[in-house]
Every structure is written in C-alpha cells, then in structure tokens.
Amino acid sequence: MTTFARKIWALIIVFLVITIAFMYLLTDFLYEQLYVEDTEASMIEYGERLATKYKGGEVTDELIAEIEEHNSYGNFSVFAVRNPRELSACVPFAIDYETLIGPDERQQLLAGQAIIKIGYEERFERQIISVIFPFTDENRLEGILYLYYPLAKISELAKEEVLFLIACVVVFAVVIGYFVFKALRHIMRPLHELQQAVQQMSTGDYTARVSVTSKDEIGQLSNAFNDMAQAIQQEDEEKKTFLATVSHELRTPISYVKGYSESIQNGFIEGEQKEEAIRLIAREANRMERLTNELMQLVHVEAEQAVEMYPIVLAETLRDAIQIIHVKAKEKRIEILLEADEELIVEADEEKLKQILINLLENAIRYSDEKKTVRVEARAYEKMAVMKVIDKGIGIPKEDLPKITERFYRVNKARSRADGGSGLGLSIVDKLVKQHQGTLHIESEVGEGTVVTVQIPLMEE
C-alpha cells in the first residue's frame, strides 16, 4: 500500500474514532439529561404528593403505614420515619447518616426544601437516586419522607436490543470498510497509472499517457500530465529531427570539402578543374560557417527568455540594417527603397531588431532576380509599428506558408543549397519577433513576390 493510501486509511480511522467518541459522549449526555433528570423530576413530584398527607404535629404510625403501602404498587421505594437514623432499618443497604443528612442538609430540611442525592451502591451495583422531604412543625423536624430508586444502566435500558445493536454496528462497519476499500482502489487507480507513466517517462519513453476517467482534481492532473507528456514528446522529436537535419546539412559540404581537398592533395585534379574545386571548397566552407553561425544564433535566441527593450527611433534602425545589407544587394544590382515614418519610436532591443530586418532583407535579395526592387515600409497602426519588407521575387506556394518559419524548412531544397540558404532565417525572425511581443505575418504568391509584415509595440506616451 502506498503512503498516500495509508494516509487516507489513517484519516478514515481517525474519523471513525472521533465518531465513536462523539456517540459515546452523546449517549452519556442523553442518559443524564433524559433518563436521570426525568426520574428525578418524577420522584420529586411523587414525593410532594405523599408529603401532603402530613398535617403537622407528630408523625403517627398510621401515616407511616399509609405511606409505606405505596411500596406495593408505586415505582419508587418510599419510607416515612420520625428519626432519620431509623432509615438503616428500613432500606436494604447501609446508610451513613452523617453523609446523608449533615448540618447543611438539616438546615435545608428545616427550611422546607427537598434534598436530592445520587451515589453508587455496591449491593445494587448501580447508581441510587434518593429524595428526602421534611415533615416540619413550627421549625421542628418531626420526621422525613425518604424515596429511593436504583437507576438502570444504559445496557439495561436497551436490554436485548444491545446485542442486536452491536451486531448491526459490526456489520455496518464491515460493509462500510468494504465500500471504502473499493472506493480507495478506484481513487488510487489513476494515481497508480500516473506513477507508472512518470516512471516510464523517466526512462526516456515519452509516449506514456494516462487514461482520464473523471473531471475532478485527479482528472485535471491526468490531463495536465498528458499535455506535458505530449509537449515533451514533441520537443524530443523536434530535437531529434533538428539534430538529424543539422547532421545532414553539414554532411554535404563536409563531403565536398573532404573529397575535393583529397583529390587536390593527391594530384587527381589539375589546371582549371583545380581552380574550380578550390572555389567550390571555399563556397562550401562559407556555407558551413554561415550555418554554424545561424545555429548558434538560433540556440541563443531560444535560450533567452526575455530581452532588454528601450526606446528606439525605428527609421534610423531600418537605415542601419539596409546599409549593412547594401553590399549583397549591390552584387545582384537590387535597389532597396525605404519609406518610413521618422517619428516612430518603438520599445525594442536595437541589435535584435536589426537582426530581424537583415534576415528579412537577405531572404528578399536571395530569392529576387537581378535588377529588381525591394521596398521597406514602416507606419504606425493603433499602438503598433507595422514594418513591411516587399519583394518581387519567386514567391512561396500557399501550402508552404504555414511551415515557412519551421527550422530547416525549405520550399525549394535544391535551389536553397545552391545559393547557400539554411532554412533558419525565418525561424530566428519568428522567435525574435515573439520576444518583442510582436507578430509576424507572411503573404506570398508564386512568381509575384512576398510581403513580410512585422508588428511590434510602439513606445507608450
């Protein structure tokens, strides 16, 4: 049995003990309040009626006999005596006169008040309740009226029903225990499944799931675990895919560099072919360098949870990014036009914002033909700065747009390898935009061009 189950059982046992103790105290209370007090009230009422037979003066033998006649049909034992010490000869148990009627009690009797006594009597093996009424005449105690009654025990009040009650309690406890056991097994089953699933995941098997059979806290916990397991499994699969893709991306240029360098070293390539091979080696080395730089950039972006943002004049940052990318645009004789609101001030990290713009401009240049134009626009819309990079390049098919920001995703793999694209640029842009609490939206048509829209918050007034 697990520790959690033991705690539940311990809690149930504690509740049972508290319930039994409460029932015991309640029974004792009811016994005292209902039975004892009712008996006491009945004895007082009965004694008061008998005491009215005394008319004053000496307590006569006739009065004593008349009162004692009630013992044959009354519920209480009753005696009338002239001297309280004579009670020892009347009742079937020893009486300590000094205890029964002391100085305080005598004064109480002389005042015409009744005395009530409750005590344990060994002969009867039970509590005895007694009531004493005075016979007084002109401040003289002429005698007393004494009533007593052995109180019944709780078990005697129930009589035969006690055994039946005990049997019912035992059967009830067994039945309740059985249902509690079944209920605990039902409650513990999803927790046990959850424990097994956690152990399964700890071994590296992220396919573990638990069945959800309820909507209570345990069901919510199971749902949360399944969501977590799904996220971990997806992350693990993405990591494996990422590593496989990186290995594949590096394997091709490495094989080129290795193969051609060995051929040159062994003298298998000479003349113009050697020059061509050296250019190819340099190109593939540059591609590997770019790929590793972008990989490091991506890892850094993913590891960084938040960026330090401060007010930036957007138009100046756009001009700086265009200046950095100007050489590549000049190589393809592509003109970059800027239309920006000079008053736009955004909350951003300047270096990361430049990185977003440079990556977008590199894509626009890479996938545009020579002598084309790339436009960069920046306008305010509500509380956001809206930046657009517009090109007239080859465009992106609609079916590829939803996946275009995934790592290493390429629309045309053959063309991307030829011009050195890694498939990481837009993935980096997407993450950097999210770090700025912004949005990235891409619209494109094949053969018509692409419009990439980035929105980031303006600086508040």
C-alpha positions as CSV (number, residue, x, y, z in Angstrom):
1,M,0.0,0.0,0.0
2,T,1.3,3.4,-0.9
3,T,1.9,6.2,1.5
4,F,-1.0,8.2,0.1
5,A,-3.4,5.3,0.6
6,R,-2.1,4.8,4.2
7,K,-2.8,8.5,4.9
8,I,-6.3,8.1,3.6
9,W,-6.9,5.0,5.7
10,A,-5.4,6.8,8.8
11,L,-7.8,9.7,8.1
12,I,-10.8,7.4,7.9
13,I,-9.8,5.6,11.2
14,V,-9.4,8.9,12.9
15,F,-12.8,10.0,11.8
16,L,-14.3,6.7,13.0
17,V,-12.6,7.1,16.4
18,I,-13.9,10.6,16.7
19,T,-17.4,9.5,15.6
20,I,-17.4,6.7,18.2
21,A,-16.2,9.1,21.0
22,F,-18.8,11.6,20.0
23,M,-21.6,8.9,20.1
24,Y,-20.4,7.8,23.5
25,L,-20.5,11.3,24.9
26,L,-23.8,11.9,23.2
27,T,-25.3,8.7,24.7
28,D,-24.0,9.6,28.1
29,F,-25.4,13.1,27.8
30,L,-28.8,11.8,26.7
31,Y,-28.8,9.3,29.6
32,E,-28.1,12.0,32.1
33,Q,-30.4,14.6,30.6
34,L,-33.3,12.4,29.6
35,Y,-33.4,9.4,31.9
36,V,-31.8,10.6,35.2
37,E,-33.4,14.0,35.2
38,D,-36.8,12.6,34.2
39,T,-36.5,10.1,37.0
40,E,-35.5,12.8,39.5
41,A,-38.5,15.0,38.4
42,S,-40.9,12.1,38.8
43,M,-39.6,11.3,42.3
44,I,-39.9,14.9,43.4
45,E,-43.5,15.1,42.0
46,Y,-44.4,11.8,43.6
47,G,-42.8,12.7,47.0
48,E,-44.5,16.1,47.0
49,R,-47.9,14.4,46.7
50,L,-47.1,12.0,49.6
51,A,-45.7,14.8,51.7
52,T,-49.1,16.4,51.6
53,K,-50.5,13.6,53.8
54,Y,-48.6,15.0,56.8
55,K,-50.9,17.6,58.5
56,G,-48.5,18.7,61.2
57,G,-47.7,17.6,64.7
58,E,-46.2,14.2,65.5
59,V,-45.6,11.7,62.7
60,T,-48.0,8.9,63.5
61,D,-47.8,5.2,62.9
62,E,-50.9,5.5,60.8
63,L,-49.1,8.0,58.5
64,I,-46.0,5.8,58.3
65,A,-48.1,2.8,57.4
66,E,-50.2,4.7,54.8
67,I,-47.1,6.0,53.1
68,E,-45.3,2.6,53.1
69,E,-48.4,1.0,51.5
70,H,-47.3,2.8,48.2
71,N,-44.3,0.4,48.0
72,S,-46.7,-2.3,46.8
73,Y,-47.8,-0.5,43.7
74,G,-45.5,2.5,43.2
75,N,-42.4,2.7,41.1
76,F,-40.3,4.1,43.9
77,S,-39.4,2.7,47.3
78,V,-40.7,5.1,49.9
79,F,-40.4,5.3,53.7
80,A,-41.6,7.7,56.4
81,V,-39.6,7.8,59.7
82,R,-39.6,10.0,62.8
83,N,-35.8,9.9,63.2
84,P,-33.5,9.8,60.1
85,R,-31.3,7.2,61.9
86,E,-34.2,4.7,61.6
87,L,-33.7,4.5,57.8
88,S,-31.0,1.9,58.3
89,A,-33.7,-0.5,59.5
90,C,-35.9,0.3,56.5
91,V,-33.8,0.2,53.4
92,P,-31.8,-2.9,52.2
93,F,-28.5,-1.1,52.1
94,A,-26.2,0.6,54.6
95,I,-26.8,4.4,55.1
96,D,-24.2,6.7,56.5
97,Y,-26.5,9.1,58.4
98,E,-23.8,11.8,58.8
99,T,-23.3,11.8,55.0
100,L,-27.0,11.6,54.2
101,I,-28.1,14.4,56.5
102,G,-25.3,16.7,57.6
103,P,-25.6,20.1,59.1
104,D,-26.2,21.8,55.8
105,E,-28.8,19.3,54.7
106,R,-30.6,19.6,58.1
107,Q,-30.9,23.4,57.7
108,Q,-32.2,22.7,54.2
109,L,-34.9,20.4,55.5
110,L,-35.8,22.8,58.3
111,A,-36.3,25.4,55.5
112,G,-38.8,23.0,53.9
113,Q,-36.6,22.1,50.9
114,A,-36.1,18.7,49.5
115,I,-32.7,17.0,49.3
116,I,-31.6,15.0,46.3
117,K,-28.7,12.5,46.5
118,I,-27.2,10.3,43.7
119,G,-24.5,7.8,44.6
120,Y,-23.2,4.4,43.7
121,E,-24.5,1.4,45.8
122,E,-22.4,-1.8,45.7
123,R,-25.3,-4.0,46.7
124,F,-27.3,-3.0,43.6
125,E,-24.2,-2.4,41.5
126,R,-25.6,0.7,40.2
127,Q,-26.4,4.4,40.9
128,I,-29.0,5.1,43.5
129,I,-31.1,8.3,43.4
130,S,-32.8,9.4,46.6
131,V,-35.0,12.3,47.5
132,I,-35.7,13.4,51.1
133,F,-38.7,15.5,52.1
134,P,-39.1,17.0,55.6
135,F,-42.0,16.7,58.0
136,T,-41.7,20.0,59.9
137,D,-43.9,21.6,62.6
138,E,-43.1,25.1,64.0
139,N,-39.5,24.9,62.9
140,R,-39.1,21.4,64.4
141,L,-38.1,18.4,62.2
142,E,-40.7,15.8,63.2
143,G,-39.6,13.3,60.6
144,I,-38.7,12.7,56.9
145,L,-40.1,11.1,53.8
146,Y,-37.4,9.1,52.0
147,L,-37.7,7.9,48.4
148,Y,-35.0,6.0,46.5
149,Y,-34.7,4.4,43.2
150,P,-31.9,2.3,41.6
151,L,-31.1,3.9,38.3
152,A,-30.9,1.4,35.4
153,K,-27.7,1.1,33.3
154,I,-27.6,2.1,29.7
155,S,-27.2,-1.5,28.7
156,E,-30.2,-2.5,30.8
157,L,-32.3,0.2,29.2
158,A,-31.5,-1.4,25.8
159,K,-31.8,-4.9,27.2
160,E,-31.7,-7.5,24.3
161,E,-31.5,-4.8,21.7
162,V,-27.9,-4.1,22.8
163,L,-26.6,-7.3,21.2
164,F,-28.6,-6.6,18.1
165,L,-27.2,-3.1,18.0
166,I,-23.6,-4.3,18.4
167,A,-24.2,-6.8,15.7
168,C,-25.6,-4.1,13.4
169,V,-22.6,-1.9,14.1
170,V,-20.2,-4.7,13.3
171,V,-22.0,-5.5,10.0
172,F,-22.2,-1.8,9.2
173,A,-18.5,-1.3,9.8
174,V,-17.6,-4.3,7.6
175,V,-19.9,-3.1,4.8
176,I,-18.6,0.5,5.0
177,G,-15.0,-0.9,5.2
178,Y,-15.6,-2.9,2.0
179,F,-17.0,0.1,0.1
180,V,-14.3,2.4,1.4
181,F,-11.7,-0.2,0.2
182,K,-13.3,-0.3,-3.2
183,A,-13.6,3.5,-3.4
184,L,-9.9,3.8,-2.4
185,R,-8.9,1.4,-5.1
186,H,-11.0,3.4,-7.6
187,I,-9.4,6.7,-6.4
188,M,-5.9,5.3,-6.3
189,R,-6.0,3.6,-9.8
190,P,-5.4,6.8,-11.8
191,L,-2.7,7.9,-9.4
192,H,-1.1,4.5,-9.7
193,E,-1.3,4.8,-13.5
194,L,0.2,8.3,-13.3
195,Q,3.1,6.9,-11.2
196,Q,3.8,4.2,-13.7
197,A,3.6,6.7,-16.6
198,V,6.1,9.0,-14.8
199,Q,8.5,6.1,-14.2
200,Q,8.1,5.2,-17.9
201,M,8.9,8.8,-18.9
202,S,11.9,8.8,-16.6
203,T,13.4,6.0,-18.7
204,G,13.2,8.1,-21.8
205,D,9.9,6.7,-23.2
206,Y,7.8,9.9,-23.8
207,T,4.9,8.0,-25.4
208,A,3.5,7.3,-21.9
209,R,-0.1,8.5,-21.4
210,V,-2.8,8.0,-18.7
211,S,-6.5,7.5,-19.2
212,V,-8.7,10.3,-18.0
213,T,-11.9,8.9,-16.3
214,S,-13.1,11.9,-14.4
215,K,-13.2,15.7,-14.3
216,D,-12.2,16.1,-10.7
217,E,-8.7,17.2,-9.5
218,I,-7.2,13.8,-10.3
219,G,-8.7,14.0,-13.8
220,Q,-7.3,17.5,-14.2
221,L,-3.9,16.3,-13.0
222,S,-4.1,13.4,-15.6
223,N,-4.9,15.9,-18.4
224,A,-2.1,18.1,-17.3
225,F,0.3,15.1,-17.3
226,N,-0.9,14.1,-20.8
227,D,-0.4,17.6,-22.1
228,M,3.1,17.8,-20.6
229,A,4.0,14.3,-22.0
230,Q,2.7,15.4,-25.4
231,A,4.8,18.6,-25.3
232,I,7.9,16.7,-24.1
233,Q,7.5,14.0,-26.8
234,Q,7.0,16.7,-29.5
235,E,10.1,18.6,-28.2
236,D,12.1,15.4,-28.2
237,E,11.0,14.6,-31.7
238,E,11.8,18.1,-32.8
239,K,15.2,17.8,-31.2
240,K,15.9,14.5,-32.9
241,T,14.8,16.0,-36.2
242,F,16.9,19.1,-35.6
243,L,20.0,17.0,-34.9
244,A,19.4,14.8,-37.9
245,T,18.8,17.9,-40.1
246,V,22.0,19.6,-38.8
247,S,24.0,16.4,-39.4
248,H,22.5,16.2,-42.9
249,E,23.2,19.9,-43.7
250,L,26.8,19.6,-42.5
251,R,27.5,16.3,-44.1
252,T,27.1,17.6,-47.7
253,P,29.5,20.5,-47.5
254,I,32.0,18.4,-45.5
255,S,31.9,15.7,-48.1
256,Y,32.6,18.3,-50.8
257,V,35.4,19.8,-48.9
258,K,36.9,16.5,-47.9
259,G,36.5,14.9,-51.4
260,Y,37.9,17.8,-53.4
261,S,40.7,18.6,-50.9
262,E,41.9,15.0,-51.0
263,S,41.7,15.0,-54.8
264,I,43.8,18.1,-55.0
265,Q,46.2,16.7,-52.4
266,N,46.7,13.5,-54.4
267,G,47.1,15.3,-57.7
268,F,43.9,14.0,-59.2
269,I,42.7,17.5,-60.2
270,E,44.9,19.9,-62.2
271,G,44.6,23.1,-64.1
272,E,41.2,24.8,-64.4
273,Q,39.5,22.0,-62.6
274,K,41.7,22.6,-59.6
275,E,40.7,26.3,-59.5
276,E,37.1,25.3,-59.8
277,A,37.5,22.8,-57.0
278,I,39.1,25.4,-54.7
279,R,36.2,27.8,-55.4
280,L,33.8,25.0,-54.5
281,I,35.7,24.3,-51.3
282,A,35.6,27.9,-50.4
283,R,31.9,28.2,-51.1
284,E,31.0,25.1,-49.0
285,A,33.3,26.3,-46.2
286,N,31.4,29.7,-46.3
287,R,28.1,27.8,-46.2
288,M,29.2,25.8,-43.2
289,E,30.3,28.9,-41.4
290,R,27.0,30.6,-42.1
291,L,25.1,27.5,-41.0
292,T,27.0,27.2,-37.7
293,N,26.6,31.0,-37.1
294,E,22.9,30.7,-37.6
295,L,22.7,27.6,-35.4
296,M,24.4,29.4,-32.6
297,Q,22.2,32.4,-33.2
298,L,19.1,30.2,-33.0
299,V,20.2,28.4,-29.8
300,H,20.9,31.8,-28.2
301,V,17.5,33.2,-29.2
302,E,15.7,30.1,-27.9
303,A,17.6,30.1,-24.6
304,E,17.0,33.8,-24.0
305,Q,13.6,34.2,-22.3
306,A,13.4,38.0,-22.3
307,V,15.1,40.8,-24.0
308,E,16.1,44.2,-22.6
309,M,14.0,46.8,-24.5
310,Y,14.4,50.5,-24.6
311,P,13.1,53.4,-26.9
312,I,14.5,53.2,-30.4
313,V,13.9,55.5,-33.4
314,L,12.7,52.9,-35.9
315,A,13.7,54.8,-39.1
316,E,17.4,55.0,-38.1
317,T,17.5,51.3,-37.3
318,L,16.0,50.5,-40.7
319,R,18.6,52.6,-42.4
320,D,21.4,50.9,-40.5
321,A,20.1,47.5,-41.5
322,I,19.9,48.5,-45.1
323,Q,23.4,49.8,-45.0
324,I,24.7,46.5,-43.6
325,I,22.9,44.5,-46.4
326,H,23.8,47.0,-49.1
327,V,26.8,45.1,-50.4
328,K,24.7,41.9,-51.1
329,A,22.0,43.9,-52.8
330,K,24.6,45.6,-55.0
331,E,26.0,42.3,-56.1
332,K,22.6,41.5,-57.7
333,R,22.0,45.1,-58.7
334,I,18.9,45.2,-56.5
335,E,17.7,48.5,-55.3
336,I,16.3,48.8,-51.7
337,L,13.8,51.6,-51.2
338,L,12.8,52.9,-47.7
339,E,9.6,54.6,-46.8
340,A,9.4,55.1,-43.0
341,D,7.7,57.5,-40.6
342,E,10.6,59.3,-39.0
343,E,8.6,59.9,-35.7
344,L,8.1,56.2,-35.0
345,I,9.7,55.2,-31.6
346,V,9.4,51.6,-30.6
347,E,10.2,49.5,-27.4
348,A,12.9,47.1,-28.7
349,D,16.4,45.7,-28.5
350,E,18.2,47.5,-31.3
351,E,20.6,44.7,-32.2
352,K,17.8,42.1,-32.3
353,L,15.6,44.4,-34.3
354,K,18.4,44.9,-36.8
355,Q,18.8,41.1,-36.9
356,I,15.1,40.7,-37.8
357,L,15.4,43.3,-40.7
358,I,18.7,41.9,-42.0
359,N,17.3,38.3,-42.1
360,L,14.2,39.5,-44.0
361,L,16.2,41.6,-46.4
362,E,18.7,38.7,-47.1
363,N,15.7,36.5,-48.0
364,A,14.2,39.2,-50.2
365,I,17.6,39.6,-52.1
366,R,18.3,35.9,-52.3
367,Y,15.0,35.0,-53.9
368,S,14.7,38.0,-56.2
369,D,16.1,38.2,-59.7
370,E,18.7,40.8,-60.7
371,K,17.7,44.4,-61.2
372,K,14.6,44.0,-59.0
373,T,13.4,46.4,-56.3
374,V,12.9,45.6,-52.6
375,R,10.8,48.0,-50.6
376,V,10.9,48.6,-46.8
377,E,7.9,50.4,-45.3
378,A,7.2,51.5,-41.7
379,R,4.0,53.0,-40.5
380,A,2.1,53.4,-37.2
381,Y,-1.2,51.5,-36.8
382,E,-3.0,52.0,-33.5
383,K,-0.4,51.2,-30.8
384,M,1.9,49.1,-33.1
385,A,4.7,49.9,-35.5
386,V,4.0,48.0,-38.8
387,M,7.1,47.2,-40.8
388,K,6.9,45.5,-44.3
389,V,9.5,44.0,-46.5
390,I,8.2,43.7,-50.0
391,D,9.9,42.0,-52.9
392,K,9.1,40.9,-56.4
393,G,10.9,37.5,-56.1
394,I,9.9,33.9,-56.9
395,G,7.3,33.8,-54.2
396,I,6.2,31.0,-51.9
397,P,3.4,28.4,-52.6
398,K,0.4,28.8,-50.3
399,E,0.7,25.2,-49.0
400,D,4.2,26.1,-47.7
401,L,3.3,29.3,-45.9
402,P,2.1,27.7,-42.6
403,K,5.5,25.8,-42.3
404,I,7.8,28.5,-43.5
405,T,9.0,29.5,-40.0
406,E,9.9,26.0,-39.0
407,R,13.6,25.2,-38.6
408,F,15.4,24.0,-41.8
409,Y,12.1,24.1,-43.7
410,R,12.8,24.8,-47.4
411,V,10.3,25.5,-50.2
412,N,12.9,24.5,-52.9
413,K,15.7,22.5,-51.3
414,A,17.7,22.2,-54.4
415,R,17.7,26.0,-55.0
416,S,18.4,26.7,-51.3
417,R,21.5,24.6,-51.3
418,A,22.8,26.2,-54.5
419,D,22.6,29.7,-53.1
420,G,23.6,28.8,-49.6
421,G,20.2,29.2,-47.7
422,S,20.0,27.2,-44.5
423,G,16.3,27.3,-43.7
424,L,16.9,29.0,-40.3
425,G,16.5,32.7,-41.1
426,L,12.7,32.9,-40.8
427,S,12.7,30.7,-37.7
428,I,15.1,33.1,-36.0
429,V,13.0,36.1,-37.1
430,D,9.8,34.4,-35.7
431,K,11.4,33.9,-32.3
432,L,12.9,37.4,-32.1
433,V,9.5,39.0,-33.0
434,K,7.8,37.0,-30.3
435,Q,10.4,38.1,-27.8
436,H,9.4,41.7,-28.7
437,Q,5.7,40.8,-28.0
438,G,5.1,41.3,-31.7
439,T,3.6,39.3,-34.6
440,L,4.9,38.0,-37.9
441,H,2.7,37.6,-41.0
442,I,3.8,36.4,-44.5
443,E,1.8,36.8,-47.7
444,S,3.1,35.5,-51.0
445,E,2.2,34.3,-54.5
446,V,4.4,32.2,-56.7
447,G,6.0,34.4,-59.4
448,E,4.6,37.6,-57.9
449,G,6.7,38.2,-54.8
450,T,6.4,38.2,-51.0
451,V,5.2,40.6,-48.3
452,V,6.5,40.0,-44.8
453,T,4.8,42.1,-42.1
454,V,6.2,42.6,-38.6
455,Q,4.3,44.4,-35.9
456,I,6.0,45.4,-32.6
457,P,4.6,47.8,-29.9
458,L,5.2,51.5,-30.1
459,M,6.7,53.2,-27.1
460,E,3.9,54.4,-24.7
461,E,3.5,58.1,-24.2
